[in-house]
Amino acid sequence: MKIKNKRMKNLTVLFIFSALLSCTQKYDGEVNFKSCKMRYDVIDEEKEKQMYGQNMIGNQWRSESAKQKLALCLCEKYLQNRDEEIKEKILEIYNADMDYFHRQKSFKRNDFDSILVNRKEIFDYRILVE
């Protein structure tokens, strides 16, 4: 009888542990090009909004931050090997309309060399929240 109770307790603990793991499982998004790969958490935005209200960091924000990091990685790769495909991808990210990372395009367009020189400022993926 004791062995049966112990086995039942072990199964119960195992069941509870596996249920907790499945509830906390995170999903990942990914942006990649060539040898650069950036992953980011994909969250349940409704739960996030309930917890943090207007200060939540949504999936769009996370995705755009990952693209900014990808562009930084690609700039470094381009400086090592001037690959035209990498250049095109950097320009694609630079010219993309983003919700959180706006570029001042109304003034003079930056040439590609200026983008490379100023890459850390242009593709800064950190956003300060007041």
N, C-alpha and C positions, 0 to 999 in steps of 0.2 A: 504494500500500500504506500509506503514512504517513497519508494522508487517511482511509482506512478505519479504521486504528487509533485515530486522534484522534476520529473520530466515535463509535467503539465506547466509548472512554473517557468521552466526554461523556454518552452514553446511560447508562452504568453509574453515573456520578456523579448524574445526574438521577434514576435509579431509586432509588438509596440515599437521596438527599435526600427524595424523596416518601414512601418507606417510613418514614423517621424522623418526618416530619411527621404521618403517619397514626397512628403509635404514640403520639405525645405529644398528640394532639388532646384537648382538654378539652370536657366537656359542661356546659351551663349549665342551672340551674334558675331559675325566675322566679316571683315573687309580685308581683301588681300590682292596683291598684284606682284607677279614675279616672286622674289624671295622675301618680300615684306608681308607680314601677316599681323593684323591687330584684332584682338578679341574684346568683346564687351558683354556685360551682363544684360540680358533682356528680362525686364521685370513685368509684373502684373501692375499696370498703371493705376487701376482702381484701388488696390490695396495700398499702394504707395501714396496716392492722393489722400486716402483716409488717415494715414499715419502722419504725413508731412504737410498736407494742405498745399498751398501755393508754392511752397519751397521744395517741392518734389523735383527730382531729376528724372525726367521721362526718357523713354527709349529713343526719341528723335535726338535729344541732346547727347545721349551716349553714343549713338550711331555717328553723329557729326564729329564728336570728339575723336572717335576711332579713325575717321577719314582724315582728320587733321594729323594724327599720329602717323598714319600711313603715308601721308605726303612728306612728313619729315624724314621718315625712313627712306622713301624713294629719292628724296634730294641727296641724302648721303650716298645711296647707291649710284646715283647719276654722277656725282662728283668722282667716284671711283672708276666708272665706266660710262662714257657718254652714249647711252643707249637711247635711240629716238623714241621707242615705245614708252620708256620710263618718262621721258620729257613730256610726251603727249598726256600721260596719265596725271602727272603733276599739274599740268595746265588745265586738265579737265576738273580736277579737284579745286584748283584755284578759281576757276570760272563758275563753279557750281553755285546755284542759288541755295543758300542754307538759312535755316530759321534762326540759328543761334550765333553763327559765325559770319557776320556781314563784312563784306569787303567794300572799301571806298572806291567804287569803280567810276564815279561821276567825274573824277579828275583824270589826270594823265594815266594811261595804262602803264603798268610795270612791264618792262621787257623781261625775258626769262632770266637773264643774268642777275637782274635786281631781285627777282624772286629767290634765286639761290642764295644770294648774299644775305638777304633779310628773312630767310626761311623760318628762323626761330620766332620772329615776331609775327610774320604772316600766318604761319600754321600753328600758332600757340593754341593748344587745346584746353587750356585752363580758363575757366570763366569765373569771374568774381561776382558774387551775389551780395547785394547790400542788405 
